[in-house]
Amino acid sequence: MVINTFNQEQLIGDCLKGVISQDLINQMKILVIDDCSTDDTLKVCYSFQRRFPRNIEVVALPKNEFSQGLHVGIDYVRRIDTKYIAWCDGDDYWIDITKIKKQFLFLEENPEVGIVHTDYLYSRQNSKDVGLTERSQSEKNKAAKVLTGKDLVNGNPVKHSTAMMLYEAIDFEFVGASRGIFAVDWLISVSVARKLNIHFMPDRTAVVRVSEQGIWNGNNFKTNNMQKAQVRWYCAAQLPESQLRDVFRRKVVVDWIREKIATSRVYRLFRPLVFLGRRVKSICSKLKSSRTKSY
């Protein structure tokens, strides 16, 4: 399994503890990739490596790769000798000691599946978790409905820190060429799901720390939409010829048309009427619903 970390000296210990607590730890190899941290993150990583030298390998990158738009440590990840691969970001941690075992068994028994991901808790704290929050039922339902690559066109509900994948299904050429695209976890999921299915386990296996410095959380709505568009355009252009590539191409064309309409003078003129119509429709729907309940 792979851990990417950068300047997380207060958090990386929790991540490593969760990994080494797995009941299959004796069958696991852990690759920790430090993206040129400037604090004591490496010191913490090396302390764990000394305790578990057979399981943990630490790679200290000489230059920060994330800031260069690169997939951190991909040259090391693509040389791993393994059947399955799992990830955990350095600021997240696993809370289920049977996580890897359950995912391993499922993948072994279901060869048509290439990705198994799970439910998780999240915390908005950067260090000590004062309180953990469950995901909403709608978020869980959304994750459970993602079964194929086509379901990843609108977004990626596969949380990287909970996922295990079939290693040989990852297209490292496709992923590695995506310089400047920060949502690399989305691209990895797409590359695997091009040929294999996705399965969601309702088990809560991890805690995901939500930070204001995160790729999505620290951005406004417009910036997030731009990053999503980057991923879609890249997939539309760079995916090998397939039905999935065609789906991405249709999506970017539809989005382009919608953007042109939304920025047109005619739309801006009639936009207040459109919003009014939606509001009236919503009110009528609520009134109809309340009348039905009263009967």
N, C-alpha and C positions, 0 to 999 in steps of 0.2 A: 504494500500500500504506500501511497505517496502523501507527504505533508509539505505544503508550501508555506513558508513563513517569512515575515519581514517585520522587524522592530516589534516583537511581541513577547518580550522577556517576562511580562507578568501573566501571560496567557498560555504560552506554548507548553508549560508544565502540565496544565490540565489536559491539553490535547494528547500529549504523550502518555499520561497516566491512563486515559481512556483506551488507548490503543494497546498498551502492554497488559491491560486487564482482560483482554479477550481470551476466551477459553481455548482458542486455537492459536495462541501466540507462538507456540513452538513450531508451527507450520508457516509462520508469517515472516516476511522480510519487510522492513520499514525503511523507506528512503525519505530522509528529511532534507529538503532543499531550501537553504537560506539565501534569500535574494539580497545579499550584501547589506545585512543589518548594521546599524550604527550603535545599537545598544548591546545589552548582554544576552540577546537571544541565543547566539551561538554557544555561549558558555553553558546555558541551561541544556541545550541539545547535546553537547559533548558529555555532560554529566550523566545523562540518560544512556548515551552510547557506551560509556565505561561500565555501566551496570548491566547492559544487555548487548554486549559486543556481537553476538551471533545474530541478533535480530535487527539492530539499528545501524544504518549507514548515514552519515551526515555529509552533505555536499555544501561547501561554502562558495557561492558564486563570487567571482572577483569584481563584477560590475552588476549594478541593479538592472535586471532585464525587463521588469515590468514597465519602468519609466521609458524604455526604448520601444514599447509596444510589442514585446516578445512574449510568447507563452513561457512562463518561468520554468527553466530547467528541462525543457522538452527534449533536448539532446540526450539527457540522462534517462528520462522516462522511456524514450523509444528504444533504449538498449536493455530494458528489463527483461529477464527471462521468467515469464509467469503465464499462467492460464487466465487468471482473473486479476483485476486491479481495482482497488478502492482508494478513495481520497478522503482527507479531512483537512480543511483549512486550519492554519495554525492558531486562529482565534476561536475555533469551534472545538467541541469535544464529544466523544461517545459516552453514552450512559447505560448501554445495554451490553453486557459481557458476551452475549450470544449473537450479537449483530452479524459478524462475519460468518459464523457457522450457519445461521439461518439463510443468509443470502447465498452462500456457497452451495448448500444443499438444494436450494430452489433452482439455481442455474444448472446444476448437475442433472436435475430431474426434468428440466424444461429447456431443451436445446434450441427451441425457437425464440427464446428470450435472450437478449443481449445486455439489458440494463435492469437492475433491481434497485429501487430506491425506497425510502421509508418516510414515515411521519417523523416530526421532530418538534421540540420546544424551541422557543427563541427568547433571547434576553436583549434588552437595549442597553445593558451595562457594558462598559469596556473592560472592567476587571472583575470585581466581585459581583456575583449574581444576586442582587437583592430580591428579585422575583422573576420567575419563569412564566412565560405565557404560552398557552396552547394556541394552535392555529384554529381558525374558524372552520366550521363544517364545510362551508362553501370552498375554502382553499383545499381541504382534503378531497372533496368530491372532484374538484378540478384536476388534482394530481392523479386520482384514480382513473379518470377518463382518458388520460394520455396513454395510448396503447401502441402507436406507431409513429414513424417519423413525420407523417402528415400532421399529427397533433402537436408538433413542435413549431409549426410555422408562426403561430401567434405569440409564442413565448416558451420559456423553459421552466416548468415547475419541478424538474428533476434537480433537487438540491444536491450539489456536488459532494458535500460532506456526508451525505447519507448513502451515496450510490456505490454499487459494485457493478463492474462491467466485464464482458468478455474482452480480454486484452487484444486478441488478434483482429477483432472487429473494428478497432479504432484506426481510422485513416490518418496516419501521422503526417503524410504529405499535405493533405487537405487542411489539417489543423495547423501545422507548422508554418504554412504560407500565409496565415492570417495576421500578418504584422499590422499593428495599430487597432485591432479589434480586441477589446478588453473582456468581452463576454465569451471567453474561450471555452468555459464549461458548456455553454449552449452548443458550440460547434462540435465538441466532443460527443455530446448526446446525439446530435444530428448524424454524425459520421457512423455511429454504431447503429442507430435506428434506421439507417438507409436500407438495411437488409434484415434486421432482427427486431423483435418486439420489445416493449417496455412493460415492466410490472411494478405496481405500487404495493408495498406492504404497509398496513396500518399501524404496525408496531412503532412506538417512539424510541428511536435508538440514539438520538443525538441532541445536543443543544447548539443552536446557531446564534452566535452573537451578532446583533445588528448594530453596525457602527455608522456614524455620520460620514466616515471616510470610505464606506463601501462603494462598490462600482455603481449600484443602483440607488442606494439610500441617500447618498449625499448629493444627488442630482435633482433638478426640477423636472417637471413633466416633459417639457420640450426636449431637454437633453436626453432623458431616458428614451423617448421616441426616436431620437436621432441614432442612439446606439443600437436600438432594435432594428432600425432600417439598415444600419451597417451590416448586421448579421444577415438579414434577409437578402440584401443585394449580393453579399459575398457568396451565400449559398446558391443563389440563382445563377451566379456567374461561374463558380468554381466546383460545384458538385459534379461528379461524373454523371453522364447521361442516365437519367432514371425518371420514374414517375415523381419522385420526391423533388427533384430539380424543377420539374414542370410546375409542381404546386407552388414552390417558392417564386417562380417566375410570374405566375398568375397573381400571386399576392403582391409583389412589388409593382406590377402594372396597375392593379386595382387601387393600391395606396397612392400611386402617382396621380391617377385620375381624380381621386378624392381630394388630394391636396390642391390640384389645379382648380377644382370646383370651389373648394373652401376659400381660396384666395381670389376668386373672381369678383368683379364688381357687382354682378347680378346677384350672387349668393349673399354678399354683404348687405345688399339692399333688402333682400327678403329674409335674411336670417332671423330678425325679431319675430316674424310671422311663423317661421319654422319652430322656434322655441315655444311660442305661444300655443301652436298646434299640439306639440308634444305635451305641454303642461295640461291642456284641456283633456287630451286623451288619457293622461295619467289619472286625473281627477275622476273622469267618467268610469275608469276601470275600478278605482277604489269604491265609488258609490255602488257600482254593480256588485262588487264583492260583498259589501256590507249588507246589501239587500238580500243577497243569496243566503248569507249567514243568519239573518233575522228570521227567514222562513224555516 
